[in-house]
Every structure is written in structure tokens, then in C-alpha cells.
């Protein structure tokens, strides 16, 4: 049973990672499914579209992608770095598979009477450069986010959740933006547009995280109570090259 201190939910006895080895959690799989869904929506629907609202230009994927970082923070905070690492790899493989299948489906010859091939190519055609940029930025950004989140939990002794959700997002989204936009669009868009979108999207993503802080608190508190766990990554191997969870 959990107790409350201010707005944070804290279990009477914190559990480190070895105490939860092999344990089956109630909501971990659902969180993984939600994370992968958000990632696929961001990559398929909004990654390459520029939009301008109220005179501000930004990438349309911002409607989805920052939510994956919020959920990544929740996963690391509740289930620990190792399980968050498995989710990042699941998202990475799903994104790669979706991109590959988009390429295959677009390349298949259309039926002679089907008039929508050009529109289909415009919407679902995969540019290898953008795919590489997206996957590389996601991989680096998400692992940086999870690492900072887990380390800051140790530094803050589990207090001030807002500081590590926002702090980890600044680092993770920073890496993500610095990798994705130049690699994907430099030389295709105007350089000024690349720089503008890179910085505006970074700012919006961090603002999204800050805006959703009350929601993050509620979700983290509810999950910790439901799972009866509060993991601190004290002896965790932080290598990203592992599927052990």
C-alpha cells in the first residue's frame, strides 16, 4: 500500500531492480503497446510534414512524438531502466519494420485501373535518408532520456519527479532534434527552415512535457500503487545493447 508525500506517491520500502527479476507486471505490456503506437503514428503520419500555425512553423509529428517521451519517462520511473530499454528496442524494431513494409508496398506494381499510385507514393513513400534520420534520432534520444531519468531518480532520491521528467526530456529531445532535422532535411529544405523547425520543435516538445506534468504525476502514482513497486536503478548496467529486462 502506498502513502503520499505532497503530490508524489512513495512506497514505504523502495525496491531495487534485483527484487523484481522475473516478476510479471499488470500494465507494463499495455504501456509498451501504447509507446509503439505513438511512435508509429509520429513516423507515419507527421514526420515529414511542415505546418504553420499562428505564424509559427513546425513539424506536424510534434502532435504525437513528445507523448512517447512522456510515456518513456513513466516507464523508466515506474519499471526501471531495463524494462524501459526493452520498450525502446520494441519501438525501434517496429519503426524499422513499418518503414521497410511501406517501401515494399509502394514499390509493388499497381493494378492497371487503380489511379492512386502517385498519391500513395506521396503519403507513404519512404525516403531512405529520412528513415535513417528518424530511427537514429529516436534510438539516441530515447536512450539518453531513459538514462538521465534513471540517474536523476537516484540523485534526487526519488523526489521532485518534475525535475527529472523535464530534465531528461531536455537532453533526449535535444539529441533527437540535433540528429533528425539536419540528417533528414539539410540540403532539401532551406537551411533557415531546418534550423527554425529544429529549434521550434525542440521547444514545443519540452513545453509539451512541462504542460503534461500533472498528468505524468497521476499516471506514475497510479501505476506505482497498482504494481506495488518503485524501482531505483542502483546496480543497473546502463548499456543500451541488451534486451534483458
N, C-alpha and C positions, 0 to 999 in steps of 0.2 A: 504494500500500500504506500502511495507516495504522499509526501507532505509538501506544502507550498511555502516558499520564502519570497515575498514580494510577488512578482509576476512570473517567477521561474519555478518549474517543477523539479524538485530534487529528491531522489530516493534516499532513504535512510543510510543505506550502505551501497556505495558505488561498486560496480562490477568491472573488473578489467577484462580484457579480451579472452585470456585463457579460461575464465569461468563460464564462457558461453560457447565454447567449441562444440560443434555438433548439435546445437540447440535449434529447434525449428520455431521461427517467429510467426506470429499471426498475420502481419501486414507487410512483411518485407517483400514478398513476391509481388504484391499489388503496387508497392512503391516502385519496384523495378519496371513493371509494365507501364506505369504512368510516365516514368522517366524516358523510356524508349519511345513512347507515343509522342511526347513533347518534342523530342529530338527529331523524329521523322517529320512531324508537322513543320518544324522550323526549316529543315533542309529541303523538303519537297515543295512547300507552299511559298515560303517567303525569302529564301536565301539570296536570290539574285535580283529581286525587285527593289528599285528605288521609289520612294514616295515622298511627297512634300505635303506637310500639314501645317497650317498657320505659318508658312514661310520657312519651316524647318525641314531639311532633307535628311532622311534616314532610311535604313534598310527595313523592309516590311517584316523580316524574320524576327524583329525585336518583340513582336506580339507574343511569340512562343518561346524563343530561346532562353531569355532570362529566367523563365519559370523552371527550366531544367537545372539551373544553378541553385535556385531556391530549394528545389527538391533534393539536389545533391547535398546541400547543407544539412537538410533534415536527415538524410540517410547517414551522413558521417556523424552527426551529433547523436543520433539515437542508436545506430547499429555499429558504428565504428568504421575506421578507415578500410579495413579488409573487405567488409561487405560492400562499402561504397565503391571500392576498386572493382569488384565483380560487376557492379551495375554499369560503371564507366565502360568496361570492356564489352558488356552486352550492347550498350548503345553504339559503341564504335563498330562492332561487327554488323549490327542491324543497319547502321548508316551506310556502311560499305556495300552490304548486300542489296539494299534498296537502290543505290546508285548503279550498281552493276546490272540489276534487272531492268532499270529504266533504260540503260544503254541497249540492252538486248531487245526489249520490246519496241523501242523506237526504230532500231535497225531492221526489224522484221519487215518484209515487203507487204504493203497494204493490199487489200482486195481491190481489184480494178475499179469498182464503183464507189469505193469509200473516199469521200472528198476532204477528209480532215487531217491528213498526214502532216501537212505543214504546220497547222495549229498545234497538233500533238507534239511535234518536234520542238516548237517554241516553248511549250509549257513543260514538257518532261525530258527534253534533250539534255544530256549530261555532258558538260564541258569538263574534260579530264583535269584541267587546271583548277577549276572551281571545286571539283570533288576532292582533289588532293588538299587544297587550302582548307576546306571545311573540315575534313577528317583530322588533319594535322592540328588545326586550331582547337578543335574540340578535345582531342586527346591531351594536348599540353594544358589547355585551360582547365579542364575538369580535374586532372590530377593535381595541378597546382592549387586549385580551390579546395580539394579534399585534404591535401597535406597541410595547408595553412589552417584550415578549420580544425583539424585534429590537434595540431600543435598548439594553437591558441586556446583550445579547451584545457590543455594541460597547464599552460601559462596562467590562465585566469582561474584555475581550479574549479572549472565548471560554472563560474559566474559570468554575468554580463554577456548573455547569448548574442545580443545585438552587435556587440563589438566584433565577434568572430564571424557572424554571418556577413556583415558588411565588409569587414576586413578581408575575408577570404574571397569575396566577390570582386573587390577592387583588384586583387592580384590575379585571380583566374580570368576575369573578363579582360584585364589588361593584356595578358598574354594572348588570349583569344583574338582580340581586336588587332593587336600588332602583327599577328600572323595572318589572319584570314584576309583582310582587305587588301594589303599590299600584294600578297601572293596571288590572290584571285583576280584583282582588277587593275593593278598598276600597269599602265600601257594600254589598257582597254578603255577605262574611264579617264576623264581628265584628272590629272594629279591632284588638283584642288578638290575635286569631288571625292576622291579616295580619302584624302586627309579629313575632309569635312565629315563624311559618313563614319569614318573610323572613330573620330572623337565624339561625335554626337551619339552614335550607338553605344559607345562605352559609357558615356554619361547617363544615357537613358537606362541602360542595364543596371547600373549601380543605383540609380534612383528607384527603379522597379524593386530592387532588393530592399531598400530602405522603406519604401511605401508598404511592402508586404510583411514588414517585421512583426506587426501584431498577429497576422495570420500564422507566420512561422512559429511564434511563441505558442499559439494554441495547438497547432499540429504537433510540435515537438512534445509539449506537455501531455497531450492525449496519447501519443504513441508510447512515450516512456511509461506512462501509467498502465496502458493496455499490455505492453510487453514485459513490464516489471524489470526494466533494465536501464542502466546508464553507463555506457562503456567509455572508459578512458584508455587511449592508446599508449600506455606507458611502456610496453615492451614490444611494440609493433614493428615489424620490418616494413618500411615505407617504400620499398621498391614497387614501381608500377608494373613490373614484368612478372606478375603472378596472378593466378586465378583463385588462390587459396582464400577462403572466406570463413 
